[in-house]
């Protein structure tokens, strides 16, 4: 009705649903979500066969729910006449099966001795189900006459069967026949309604819910139950309800309630986000019959917001996310799948604040892996283009979305490094290595350089922590080339940690492993302590080296086609090897030597480097002299 209607006159006040419930004009209500899963699913079923199977499962779920909450009258709303008729016709059979399966023989014999009009279900405790003859059921559609409808409604509302005997539970199936203005009055009110099929019309949902919200005829307190069946898939996880199509009936009911009163549904979203700790937060005042405030008393939250009960415990934050994305601002199912994956990922890892999702992150949803990292990157691109809706930005902000482009580029690099480490077992690529279009060799070299992680200390520490989590030796003190060879050999080691025999010429991804092992053994004194420890664990040790006497070397060189300068350098080399026991020789090294009583200073490092690089020009005598000192390349 508009604010100024020609039919009804001017609107002088508005009474919301929440206010009507608090004022006692309408009964309070709770929404019960029956999450039904087929215990023995049949994969190959026609649409009609599947609907029939679900109808049988719904019968069982409703009878169980009525027994658990001691519900006496339930209206079941169908879309098809044949299904309403079938539900009513076969309900007694389902009730008999449940009763037989639950009640003991002794209890049945005891109940059989009681008069039919006085047998009460709680006398059979701890069993809940009643005998099938105490369950009433019928159905109505538009083809029933007015007299037939009145007779059925009279039995339903008064809790009697066609013979006038009392029944305990009554189920009335309706197919769009009880429209506005049709009253159901009797000794009992409508305690519960159930939507057997989804409803597209908000007005129709509101009218159906209104059947249950009418107060009890005797004035007693009533909490109506709005029952919404949800049929889950075989492996469907209820925690994925945000993006699940199975929960569309619940979203439709909440949307219909919200169209009448936003406060009562929006409270579901805000309550989970701002719920106070126990014992804190404002409450509503309690007044006595004269309207005076009762000091020290505080009303419960009551029905200022809807109460939704699920078959299994549910995180209030998840319910809030469902209401915001499926009810208040419905999103596309494609977008919701990513939103749900982000919610599940944060929940699984215990994140509560802003956290960047790694680009290669995937989340298991049902039977597939959802590429969450790429989805988040797409949301960032849409955001930077100014095309992301404000409410989606708000919803992602609530989940700790990180929008900075720099972080996004960094996450792509981290994803490439993580993927490379997983594939190769190390984080020591060649300088020219590429991985997933990322120049990973240059990237890691830059990260290891000064200020490679950025000049912001906090960000640099955070990034270093991410790299350390991928590979603790990403920033080792020795060259990456050395680290790569070592890691490859460590992966080739036997169970006891030792390497098999690897001769020079054995290569792996272009690296000559045998030659590298020989070089490490030869250059052992040049290695750092941690390097030696790693090689020793693989069985690689220093190579034995002959130490010729300097005099012998000098004698060898006399005459024999060796120049005086070569003999002088050769003597200096023999002295160096006798003292140090290793090569190569630093290029800047100068060696002091005494030959025939005369002191000489020899630029041994430069001579050694030049001689080695020009070894193809050495004559046989020079080569023989170097070989005598144990120089393998000569």
LINQUI-V748860 format. One record per pair of residues at least 24 apart in sequence whose C-alpha atoms are under 10 Angstrom apart, sorted by the first residue. I is the first residue (numbers start at 1). GAP is how many residues later the second one is. Records with the same first field share a line. If there is no record, write none. Layout:
BEGIN
I->GAP ; GAP
END
This chain:
BEGIN
15->246
16->244 ; 245 ; 246 ; 247 ; 248
17->240 ; 241 ; 243 ; 244 ; 245 ; 246 ; 247 ; 286 ; 287
18->242 ; 243 ; 244 ; 245 ; 246 ; 247 ; 284 ; 285 ; 286 ; 287 ; 288
19->242 ; 244 ; 245 ; 284 ; 285
21->192 ; 194 ; 281 ; 282 ; 283
22->280 ; 281 ; 282
24->190 ; 191 ; 197 ; 198
25->188 ; 189 ; 190
26->184 ; 186 ; 187 ; 188 ; 189 ; 190 ; 196 ; 197 ; 198
27->164 ; 183 ; 185 ; 186 ; 187 ; 188 ; 189 ; 193 ; 194 ; 195 ; 196 ; 197 ; 276
28->184 ; 185 ; 186 ; 187 ; 193 ; 194 ; 195 ; 196 ; 197 ; 274 ; 275 ; 276 ; 278 ; 279
29->162 ; 163 ; 180 ; 183 ; 184 ; 193 ; 194 ; 195 ; 196 ; 197 ; 273 ; 274 ; 277 ; 278 ; 279
30->162 ; 193 ; 194 ; 195 ; 196 ; 197 ; 273 ; 275 ; 276 ; 277 ; 278 ; 279
31->161 ; 162 ; 163 ; 193 ; 194 ; 195 ; 196 ; 197 ; 219 ; 222 ; 223 ; 275 ; 276 ; 277 ; 278 ; 279
32->33 ; 160 ; 162 ; 193 ; 194 ; 195 ; 196 ; 197 ; 218 ; 275 ; 276 ; 277 ; 278 ; 279
33->161 ; 193 ; 194 ; 195 ; 196 ; 197 ; 214 ; 216 ; 217 ; 275 ; 276 ; 277 ; 278 ; 279
34->24 ; 27 ; 28 ; 31 ; 193 ; 194 ; 195 ; 196 ; 197 ; 198 ; 275 ; 276 ; 277 ; 278
35->26 ; 193 ; 194 ; 195 ; 196 ; 197 ; 203 ; 211 ; 212 ; 275 ; 276 ; 277
36->24 ; 25 ; 193 ; 194 ; 195 ; 196 ; 197 ; 275
37->193 ; 194 ; 195 ; 196 ; 197 ; 198 ; 199
38->193 ; 194 ; 195 ; 196
39->195
40->194
41->192 ; 193
42->192
43->191
51->32
52->31 ; 34 ; 35
54->142 ; 177
55->28 ; 29 ; 31 ; 32 ; 35 ; 141 ; 142
56->30 ; 31 ; 34 ; 35 ; 38
57->37 ; 172 ; 174
58->29 ; 136 ; 138 ; 171 ; 172 ; 173
59->28 ; 29 ; 31 ; 32 ; 33 ; 34 ; 35 ; 36 ; 137
60->31 ; 34 ; 35 ; 37 ; 38
61->168
62->109 ; 132 ; 165 ; 167
63->28 ; 31 ; 32 ; 35 ; 65 ; 66 ; 67 ; 72 ; 106 ; 108
64->31 ; 34 ; 64 ; 65
65->162
66->62 ; 63 ; 103 ; 104 ; 126
67->54 ; 60 ; 61 ; 62 ; 63 ; 102
68->60 ; 61
69->59 ; 156
70->51 ; 52 ; 58 ; 59 ; 98 ; 99 ; 121
71->97 ; 98 ; 99 ; 119 ; 120 ; 121 ; 153 ; 154
72->63 ; 64 ; 84 ; 87 ; 95 ; 96 ; 97 ; 98 ; 99 ; 116 ; 117 ; 118 ; 119 ; 120
73->63 ; 64 ; 83 ; 84 ; 85 ; 86 ; 95 ; 96 ; 97 ; 98 ; 99 ; 115 ; 116 ; 117 ; 118 ; 119 ; 120 ; 139
74->63 ; 82 ; 95 ; 96 ; 97 ; 98 ; 99 ; 115 ; 116 ; 117 ; 118 ; 119 ; 120 ; 138 ; 151 ; 152 ; 153
75->62 ; 64 ; 81 ; 95 ; 96 ; 97 ; 98 ; 99 ; 115 ; 116 ; 117 ; 118 ; 119 ; 120 ; 121 ; 133 ; 134 ; 136 ; 137 ; 151 ; 152
76->63 ; 95 ; 96 ; 97 ; 98 ; 99 ; 116 ; 117 ; 118 ; 119 ; 120 ; 121 ; 132 ; 151
77->62 ; 95 ; 96 ; 97 ; 98 ; 99 ; 100 ; 101 ; 116 ; 117 ; 118 ; 119 ; 120 ; 121 ; 122 ; 128 ; 131
78->61 ; 63 ; 95 ; 96 ; 97 ; 98 ; 116 ; 117 ; 118 ; 119 ; 120 ; 121
79->95 ; 96 ; 97 ; 116 ; 117 ; 118 ; 119 ; 120
80->61 ; 94 ; 95 ; 96 ; 116 ; 117
81->58 ; 59 ; 60 ; 61 ; 62 ; 92 ; 93 ; 94 ; 95
82->59 ; 93
83->56 ; 90 ; 92 ; 113
84->54 ; 55 ; 56 ; 57 ; 88 ; 89 ; 90 ; 91 ; 112
85->53 ; 54 ; 55 ; 56 ; 88 ; 89 ; 90
86->52 ; 53 ; 87
87->50 ; 51 ; 52 ; 84 ; 85 ; 86
88->48 ; 49 ; 50 ; 51 ; 52 ; 83 ; 84 ; 85
89->48 ; 49 ; 50
90->47
91->41 ; 44 ; 45 ; 46 ; 47 ; 80
92->39 ; 40 ; 41 ; 42 ; 43 ; 44 ; 45
93->39
94->38
95->34 ; 35 ; 36 ; 37 ; 38 ; 39 ; 40
96->33 ; 34 ; 35 ; 36 ; 37 ; 39
97->32 ; 34 ; 35
98->30 ; 31 ; 32 ; 33 ; 34
99->28 ; 29 ; 30 ; 31 ; 32 ; 33
100->29 ; 30 ; 31 ; 32
101->28
102->24 ; 25 ; 26 ; 27 ; 28
103->24 ; 25 ; 26 ; 27 ; 28
116->49 ; 50 ; 51
117->48 ; 49 ; 50 ; 51
118->48 ; 49
119->47 ; 48 ; 49
120->47 ; 48
121->47
130->37 ; 38 ; 39
131->36 ; 37
132->35 ; 36 ; 37
133->28 ; 33 ; 34 ; 35 ; 36
134->25 ; 26 ; 27 ; 31 ; 32 ; 33 ; 34 ; 35 ; 36
135->24 ; 25 ; 26 ; 31 ; 32 ; 33 ; 34 ; 35 ; 36
136->24 ; 25 ; 26 ; 30 ; 31 ; 32 ; 33 ; 34 ; 35 ; 36
137->24 ; 32 ; 33 ; 34 ; 35 ; 36
138->32 ; 33 ; 34 ; 35 ; 36
139->32 ; 33 ; 34 ; 35 ; 36
140->32 ; 33 ; 34 ; 35 ; 36 ; 37 ; 38
141->32 ; 33 ; 34 ; 35 ; 36 ; 37
142->32 ; 33 ; 34 ; 35 ; 36
143->34
144->33
149->28 ; 29
150->34
153->30 ; 31 ; 32 ; 33
154->30 ; 31 ; 32 ; 33
155->31
156->28 ; 29 ; 30 ; 31 ; 32 ; 33 ; 34
157->27 ; 28 ; 29 ; 30 ; 31 ; 32 ; 33
158->26 ; 27 ; 28 ; 29 ; 30 ; 31
159->27 ; 28 ; 29 ; 30
176->28 ; 32
178->29 ; 30 ; 33
179->25 ; 28 ; 29
180->24 ; 27 ; 28 ; 30 ; 31
181->26
182->29
183->28
184->27 ; 30
185->31 ; 32
186->30 ; 31 ; 32
187->29 ; 30 ; 31
188->28 ; 29 ; 30
189->24 ; 25 ; 26 ; 27 ; 28 ; 29 ; 33 ; 35
190->24 ; 25 ; 26 ; 34 ; 35
191->24 ; 25 ; 31 ; 32 ; 33 ; 34 ; 35
192->31 ; 32 ; 33 ; 34 ; 35
193->31 ; 32 ; 33 ; 34 ; 35
194->31 ; 32 ; 33 ; 34 ; 35
195->31 ; 32 ; 33 ; 34 ; 54 ; 55 ; 58
196->31 ; 32 ; 33 ; 34 ; 53
197->31 ; 32 ; 33 ; 52
198->30 ; 31 ; 32 ; 50 ; 51 ; 52 ; 53 ; 54 ; 55
199->49 ; 50 ; 51 ; 53 ; 54 ; 57
200->49 ; 52 ; 53 ; 56
201->51 ; 52 ; 55
202->50 ; 51 ; 52 ; 53 ; 54 ; 55 ; 56 ; 57 ; 58
203->53 ; 54 ; 56 ; 57
204->52
205->47 ; 48 ; 49 ; 50 ; 51 ; 52
206->47 ; 50 ; 51 ; 52 ; 53 ; 54
207->49
209->44 ; 47 ; 48
225->83
226->27 ; 82
227->26 ; 81 ; 82
228->24 ; 25 ; 82
233->133
234->132
235->130 ; 131 ; 132
236->129 ; 130 ; 131
237->128 ; 129
238->72 ; 73 ; 74 ; 75 ; 76
239->73 ; 74 ; 75 ; 76 ; 79 ; 80 ; 101 ; 104 ; 105
240->78 ; 82 ; 97 ; 100 ; 101 ; 103 ; 104 ; 125 ; 126
241->77 ; 78 ; 80 ; 81 ; 85 ; 95 ; 96 ; 99
242->76 ; 77 ; 78 ; 79 ; 80 ; 81 ; 82 ; 83 ; 84 ; 91 ; 94 ; 95 ; 96 ; 97 ; 98 ; 99 ; 101 ; 102
243->79 ; 82 ; 83 ; 88 ; 89 ; 90 ; 91 ; 92 ; 93 ; 94 ; 95 ; 96 ; 97 ; 98
244->78 ; 89 ; 92 ; 93 ; 96
245->88
247->75 ; 79
248->78 ; 79
250->58 ; 72 ; 73 ; 76 ; 77
251->71 ; 72 ; 74 ; 75 ; 76 ; 77 ; 79
252->74 ; 75
253->74
254->52 ; 54 ; 69 ; 72 ; 73 ; 74
255->68 ; 71 ; 72 ; 73 ; 74 ; 75
256->71
257->49 ; 70
258->48 ; 69 ; 70
259->69
262->43 ; 66
263->41 ; 42 ; 43
264->39 ; 40 ; 41 ; 42 ; 43
265->39 ; 40 ; 41 ; 42 ; 55 ; 58 ; 59 ; 62 ; 63
266->38 ; 39 ; 40 ; 54 ; 57 ; 58 ; 61 ; 62
267->36 ; 37 ; 38 ; 39 ; 40 ; 53 ; 56
268->36 ; 37 ; 38 ; 39 ; 40 ; 48 ; 49 ; 51 ; 52 ; 53 ; 54 ; 55 ; 56
269->36 ; 47 ; 48 ; 49 ; 50 ; 51 ; 52 ; 53 ; 54 ; 55 ; 56 ; 58 ; 59
270->35 ; 46 ; 47 ; 50 ; 51 ; 53 ; 54
271->34 ; 45 ; 46 ; 48 ; 49
272->43 ; 44 ; 45 ; 46 ; 47 ; 48 ; 49
273->43 ; 44 ; 47 ; 48 ; 125
274->43
275->41 ; 42
317->26
318->25 ; 26 ; 29
321->74 ; 77 ; 78
324->67 ; 71
325->66 ; 67 ; 70
329->62 ; 63
331->60 ; 61
335->40 ; 44 ; 57
337->28 ; 33 ; 35 ; 38
338->25 ; 32 ; 33 ; 34 ; 35 ; 36 ; 37 ; 38 ; 41
339->33 ; 36 ; 37 ; 53 ; 56 ; 57 ; 60
340->25 ; 32
341->24 ; 28 ; 29 ; 30 ; 31 ; 32 ; 34
342->28 ; 30 ; 31 ; 33 ; 34 ; 54 ; 57 ; 58 ; 59
343->53 ; 55 ; 56 ; 57
345->27
346->53 ; 54
347->52
351->48 ; 49
352->46 ; 47 ; 48
353->44 ; 45 ; 46 ; 47 ; 48
354->43 ; 44 ; 45 ; 46 ; 47 ; 48 ; 49
355->44 ; 45 ; 46 ; 47
356->44 ; 45 ; 46 ; 47 ; 48 ; 51 ; 52 ; 55
357->43 ; 44 ; 45 ; 50 ; 51 ; 54
358->49 ; 50 ; 52 ; 53 ; 54 ; 55 ; 56 ; 57 ; 60
359->49 ; 50 ; 51 ; 52 ; 53 ; 54 ; 55 ; 56 ; 57
360->51 ; 52 ; 54 ; 55 ; 56 ; 58 ; 59
361->54
373->35 ; 38 ; 39 ; 42
374->38
376->25 ; 26 ; 27 ; 32
377->25 ; 26 ; 28 ; 31 ; 32 ; 34 ; 35
379->24
380->24 ; 25 ; 28
381->24 ; 27
410->53
411->52 ; 55
412->26
413->25 ; 26 ; 27 ; 30 ; 31
414->49 ; 52 ; 53 ; 56
415->55
416->24
417->24 ; 26 ; 27 ; 50 ; 53 ; 54
418->48 ; 49 ; 51 ; 52 ; 53
419->51
420->50
421->49 ; 50 ; 53
422->48 ; 49
424->60 ; 63 ; 64 ; 67
425->46 ; 59 ; 62 ; 63 ; 65 ; 66
426->44 ; 45 ; 46 ; 47 ; 48 ; 54 ; 57 ; 58 ; 59 ; 60 ; 61 ; 62 ; 65
427->40 ; 43 ; 44 ; 45 ; 46 ; 47 ; 48 ; 53 ; 56 ; 57 ; 60
428->43 ; 45 ; 46 ; 47 ; 48 ; 51 ; 52 ; 53 ; 54 ; 55 ; 56 ; 57 ; 58 ; 59
429->51 ; 52 ; 54 ; 55
430->50 ; 51 ; 54
431->49 ; 50
441->39
444->30 ; 31 ; 36
445->30 ; 34 ; 35
447->27 ; 28
448->26 ; 27 ; 28 ; 29 ; 32
449->26
477->51 ; 53 ; 54
478->49 ; 50 ; 52 ; 53
481->30
482->34 ; 38 ; 49
483->48
484->27
485->26 ; 27 ; 28 ; 31 ; 32
486->27 ; 30 ; 31 ; 45 ; 48 ; 49 ; 52
487->47
488->25
489->24 ; 28 ; 46 ; 49
490->44 ; 45 ; 47 ; 48
492->46
493->44 ; 45 ; 46
494->44
496->41 ; 42
497->39 ; 40 ; 41 ; 42
498->37 ; 38 ; 39 ; 40 ; 41 ; 42
499->38 ; 39 ; 40 ; 41
500->38 ; 39
517->24
518->24 ; 25
519->24
522->59 ; 60 ; 61 ; 62
523->58 ; 59 ; 60 ; 61
524->57 ; 58 ; 59
525->55 ; 56 ; 57 ; 58 ; 59
526->56 ; 57 ; 58 ; 59
543->39
544->37
545->32 ; 33 ; 36 ; 37 ; 84 ; 85 ; 86
546->31 ; 32 ; 35 ; 82 ; 83 ; 84
547->27 ; 28 ; 29 ; 30 ; 31 ; 32 ; 33 ; 34 ; 35 ; 81 ; 82 ; 83
548->26 ; 27 ; 29 ; 30 ; 80 ; 81 ; 82
549->25 ; 26 ; 28 ; 29 ; 80
550->24 ; 25 ; 26 ; 27 ; 28 ; 79
551->24 ; 44
552->76 ; 77
553->72 ; 73 ; 75 ; 76
554->41 ; 71
556->65 ; 68 ; 69 ; 72
557->64 ; 65 ; 67 ; 68
559->62
560->61 ; 62 ; 65
561->58 ; 59 ; 60 ; 61
562->57 ; 59 ; 60 ; 63
563->59
565->37
566->41 ; 56 ; 59
567->55 ; 58
568->25 ; 26 ; 27 ; 32 ; 33 ; 34 ; 36
569->24 ; 31 ; 32 ; 33 ; 34 ; 35 ; 38 ; 39
570->32 ; 34 ; 37 ; 38 ; 52 ; 55 ; 56 ; 59
571->24 ; 31
572->28 ; 29 ; 30 ; 31 ; 32
573->29 ; 31 ; 32 ; 34 ; 35 ; 53 ; 56
574->52 ; 54 ; 55 ; 56
576->28
577->52 ; 53
578->51
583->25 ; 48
584->24 ; 25
585->24
END
